[in-house]
Amino acid sequence: MNSNIIIPKKYQHDSIIETIYELNASHQFYSGYMSKSLQSITRDILECITNQSILCYEDCQGILTYYVNEMTKTIDIAGPFVKDYDIKKGVTLIQHVFALYPDYQLNFFFDRKSEYYLSLMNALNASFQGD
């Protein structure tokens, strides 16, 4: 496992919520698996922290949340939300999820105009499966 990746604690939630709320409002980081409402993001992040289904790169420079569906062996990914647009941080977060769930398919739902997510998917050799 990568030592730069942490599961955040509840005391970090304000910083995480602020980052996701800000980034998810832009088309570069919009994730269909994350609400745009501050109240909903707050609720979701606290739940993810409790369920340990959230990862942060170092001091919340990158954030990824996920929902595991055991029946279909799929994982819906919200993010990664990366403050400095660093593709390597996004790849590292996603690879961490792959390491935790090697036999699962990861699903992303993002704005088609997002150069960041398109570059990230290209770096991962991901395949487009539709809107």
BALOBA-1460 file (C-alpha; in Angstrom, 3 decimals):
// residues 131
<rec num="1" residu="m" x="0.000" y="0.000" z="0.000"/>
<rec num="2" residu="n" x="1.105" y="3.563" z="-0.687"/>
<rec num="3" residu="s" x="2.219" y="5.459" z="2.406"/>
<rec num="4" residu="n" x="0.903" y="8.730" z="0.926"/>
<rec num="5" residu="i" x="-2.678" y="7.442" z="1.156"/>
<rec num="6" residu="i" x="-4.645" y="7.788" z="4.385"/>
<rec num="7" residu="i" x="-8.171" y="7.125" z="5.564"/>
<rec num="8" residu="p" x="-9.081" y="10.495" z="7.067"/>
<rec num="9" residu="k" x="-10.395" y="11.041" z="10.562"/>
<rec num="10" residu="k" x="-13.591" y="12.879" z="11.458"/>
<rec num="11" residu="y" x="-11.675" y="15.976" z="12.566"/>
<rec num="12" residu="q" x="-10.520" y="16.404" z="8.948"/>
<rec num="13" residu="h" x="-14.032" y="16.472" z="7.533"/>
<rec num="14" residu="d" x="-14.315" y="20.268" z="7.241"/>
<rec num="15" residu="s" x="-11.284" y="20.475" z="4.960"/>
<rec num="16" residu="i" x="-12.464" y="17.510" z="2.887"/>
<rec num="17" residu="i" x="-16.001" y="18.856" z="2.502"/>
<rec num="18" residu="e" x="-14.720" y="22.300" z="1.512"/>
<rec num="19" residu="t" x="-12.378" y="20.837" z="-1.104"/>
<rec num="20" residu="i" x="-14.996" y="18.541" z="-2.639"/>
<rec num="21" residu="y" x="-17.679" y="21.248" z="-2.619"/>
<rec num="22" residu="e" x="-15.362" y="23.674" z="-4.405"/>
<rec num="23" residu="l" x="-13.942" y="21.221" z="-6.957"/>
<rec num="24" residu="n" x="-17.155" y="19.317" z="-7.703"/>
<rec num="25" residu="a" x="-18.783" y="22.619" z="-8.723"/>
<rec num="26" residu="s" x="-16.425" y="22.846" z="-11.721"/>
<rec num="27" residu="h" x="-16.739" y="20.737" z="-14.857"/>
<rec num="28" residu="q" x="-13.091" y="19.640" z="-14.430"/>
<rec num="29" residu="f" x="-13.923" y="17.709" z="-11.255"/>
<rec num="30" residu="y" x="-17.667" y="17.172" z="-11.418"/>
<rec num="31" residu="s" x="-18.513" y="13.623" z="-10.372"/>
<rec num="32" residu="g" x="-22.007" y="12.264" z="-10.923"/>
<rec num="33" residu="y" x="-21.502" y="10.095" z="-7.840"/>
<rec num="34" residu="m" x="-21.137" y="13.182" z="-5.595"/>
<rec num="35" residu="s" x="-23.862" y="15.694" z="-4.827"/>
<rec num="36" residu="k" x="-23.397" y="19.404" z="-5.509"/>
<rec num="37" residu="s" x="-25.322" y="20.302" z="-2.346"/>
<rec num="38" residu="l" x="-23.124" y="21.242" z="0.619"/>
<rec num="39" residu="q" x="-25.559" y="19.565" z="3.019"/>
<rec num="40" residu="s" x="-25.516" y="16.308" z="1.027"/>
<rec num="41" residu="i" x="-21.725" y="16.363" z="0.629"/>
<rec num="42" residu="t" x="-21.382" y="16.837" z="4.387"/>
<rec num="43" residu="r" x="-23.688" y="13.887" z="5.096"/>
<rec num="44" residu="d" x="-21.962" y="11.678" z="2.511"/>
<rec num="45" residu="i" x="-18.433" y="12.494" z="3.694"/>
<rec num="46" residu="l" x="-19.244" y="11.794" z="7.342"/>
<rec num="47" residu="e" x="-20.762" y="8.474" z="6.271"/>
<rec num="48" residu="c" x="-17.709" y="7.642" z="4.136"/>
<rec num="49" residu="i" x="-15.360" y="8.425" z="7.013"/>
<rec num="50" residu="t" x="-17.421" y="6.198" z="9.323"/>
<rec num="51" residu="n" x="-17.465" y="3.385" z="6.722"/>
<rec num="52" residu="q" x="-13.810" y="3.941" z="5.780"/>
<rec num="53" residu="s" x="-14.797" y="4.332" z="2.135"/>
<rec num="54" residu="i" x="-12.799" y="7.496" z="1.602"/>
<rec num="55" residu="l" x="-9.126" y="7.977" z="0.807"/>
<rec num="56" residu="c" x="-6.967" y="11.071" z="0.960"/>
<rec num="57" residu="y" x="-3.631" y="11.768" z="-0.616"/>
<rec num="58" residu="e" x="-1.357" y="13.222" z="2.085"/>
<rec num="59" residu="d" x="-2.927" y="16.327" z="3.687"/>
<rec num="60" residu="c" x="-6.141" y="16.123" z="1.667"/>
<rec num="61" residu="q" x="-4.380" y="17.180" z="-1.540"/>
<rec num="62" residu="g" x="-6.449" y="14.531" z="-3.284"/>
<rec num="63" residu="i" x="-9.707" y="12.921" z="-2.154"/>
<rec num="64" residu="l" x="-11.603" y="9.916" z="-3.439"/>
<rec num="65" residu="t" x="-14.780" y="8.334" z="-2.076"/>
<rec num="66" residu="y" x="-16.265" y="5.043" z="-3.167"/>
<rec num="67" residu="y" x="-19.250" y="2.755" z="-2.794"/>
<rec num="68" residu="v" x="-18.711" y="-1.007" z="-2.999"/>
<rec num="69" residu="n" x="-21.464" y="-3.197" z="-4.439"/>
<rec num="70" residu="e" x="-20.632" y="-6.722" z="-3.308"/>
<rec num="71" residu="m" x="-23.370" y="-8.328" z="-5.440"/>
<rec num="72" residu="t" x="-22.169" y="-6.916" z="-8.769"/>
<rec num="73" residu="k" x="-18.486" y="-6.670" z="-7.773"/>
<rec num="74" residu="t" x="-18.424" y="-3.032" z="-8.836"/>
<rec num="75" residu="i" x="-17.240" y="0.133" z="-7.143"/>
<rec num="76" residu="d" x="-18.639" y="3.580" z="-7.899"/>
<rec num="77" residu="i" x="-15.910" y="6.198" z="-7.537"/>
<rec num="78" residu="a" x="-16.555" y="9.864" z="-6.727"/>
<rec num="79" residu="g" x="-13.465" y="11.815" z="-7.667"/>
<rec num="80" residu="p" x="-10.620" y="11.805" z="-7.313"/>
<rec num="81" residu="f" x="-10.751" y="15.472" z="-6.433"/>
<rec num="82" residu="v" x="-7.159" y="16.719" z="-6.738"/>
<rec num="83" residu="k" x="-6.420" y="20.338" z="-5.831"/>
<rec num="84" residu="d" x="-3.373" y="20.797" z="-8.062"/>
<rec num="85" residu="y" x="-4.669" y="18.718" z="-11.024"/>
<rec num="86" residu="d" x="-1.821" y="16.217" z="-10.525"/>
<rec num="87" residu="i" x="-2.664" y="13.085" z="-12.539"/>
<rec num="88" residu="k" x="-0.170" y="11.001" z="-10.519"/>
<rec num="89" residu="k" x="-2.074" y="11.699" z="-7.292"/>
<rec num="90" residu="g" x="-5.333" y="10.647" z="-8.931"/>
<rec num="91" residu="v" x="-3.755" y="7.473" z="-10.305"/>
<rec num="92" residu="t" x="-2.271" y="6.665" z="-6.886"/>
<rec num="93" residu="l" x="-5.678" y="6.999" z="-5.194"/>
<rec num="94" residu="i" x="-7.352" y="4.784" z="-7.799"/>
<rec num="95" residu="q" x="-4.576" y="2.185" z="-7.678"/>
<rec num="96" residu="h" x="-5.092" y="2.013" z="-3.915"/>
<rec num="97" residu="v" x="-8.745" y="1.078" z="-4.475"/>
<rec num="98" residu="f" x="-7.654" y="-1.516" z="-7.070"/>
<rec num="99" residu="a" x="-5.292" y="-3.011" z="-4.480"/>
<rec num="100" residu="l" x="-8.108" y="-3.229" z="-1.915"/>
<rec num="101" residu="y" x="-10.566" y="-4.763" z="-4.419"/>
<rec num="102" residu="p" x="-8.564" y="-6.476" z="-7.185"/>
<rec num="103" residu="d" x="-11.503" y="-8.427" z="-8.647"/>
<rec num="104" residu="y" x="-13.904" y="-5.485" z="-8.879"/>
<rec num="105" residu="q" x="-14.786" y="-3.170" z="-11.745"/>
<rec num="106" residu="l" x="-14.437" y="0.542" z="-10.978"/>
<rec num="107" residu="n" x="-17.084" y="2.923" z="-12.332"/>
<rec num="108" residu="f" x="-16.645" y="6.666" z="-12.854"/>
<rec num="109" residu="f" x="-19.263" y="9.203" z="-13.871"/>
<rec num="110" residu="f" x="-17.853" y="12.606" z="-14.810"/>
<rec num="111" residu="d" x="-18.255" y="15.581" z="-17.140"/>
<rec num="112" residu="r" x="-17.144" y="14.657" z="-20.668"/>
<rec num="113" residu="k" x="-15.446" y="18.071" z="-20.967"/>
<rec num="114" residu="s" x="-13.118" y="17.350" z="-18.059"/>
<rec num="115" residu="e" x="-9.583" y="17.302" z="-19.381"/>
<rec num="116" residu="y" x="-8.390" y="16.114" z="-15.972"/>
<rec num="117" residu="y" x="-10.642" y="13.047" z="-15.840"/>
<rec num="118" residu="l" x="-10.103" y="12.238" z="-19.512"/>
<rec num="119" residu="s" x="-6.318" y="12.354" z="-18.949"/>
<rec num="120" residu="l" x="-6.697" y="10.298" z="-15.784"/>
<rec num="121" residu="m" x="-8.740" y="7.619" z="-17.584"/>
<rec num="122" residu="n" x="-6.164" y="7.577" z="-20.380"/>
<rec num="123" residu="a" x="-3.358" y="7.082" z="-17.829"/>
<rec num="124" residu="l" x="-5.301" y="4.121" z="-16.398"/>
<rec num="125" residu="n" x="-6.106" y="2.632" z="-19.820"/>
<rec num="126" residu="a" x="-9.783" y="2.762" z="-18.876"/>
<rec num="127" residu="s" x="-12.508" y="1.952" z="-21.369"/>
<rec num="128" residu="f" x="-15.518" y="4.136" z="-22.075"/>
<rec num="129" residu="q" x="-18.743" y="2.242" z="-21.513"/>
<rec num="130" residu="g" x="-21.314" y="4.949" z="-22.124"/>
<rec num="131" residu="d" x="-23.041" y="7.881" z="-20.518"/>
